[in-house]
Amino acid sequence: YKKIIKHPMDIASIKKKLESKEYKSRDDFVSDVRLIFANCEIFNEDESPVGKAGHAMRNFFETRWLELTVDN
């Protein structure tokens, strides 16, 4: 994994950054979330179960993120 993914990111790391108030902006947060999805796409084939789950989660996240951030 580490030979293929140059900038790893995971949910636990995001949680830690949230708890320690490391994120300075929404853009910093969303960048890390999107990095998880980008890494998933690089590492997993689109039609694999993990690849499909990654695409579905990305679509869900982007839809919800737009709903939460429009006009805010």
Secondary structure, DSSP 8 states (H G I E B T S, - for coil): -TTT-SS---HHHHHHHHHTT---SHHHHHHHHHHHHHHHHHHS-TTSHHHHHHHHHHHHHHHHHHHHHTT-
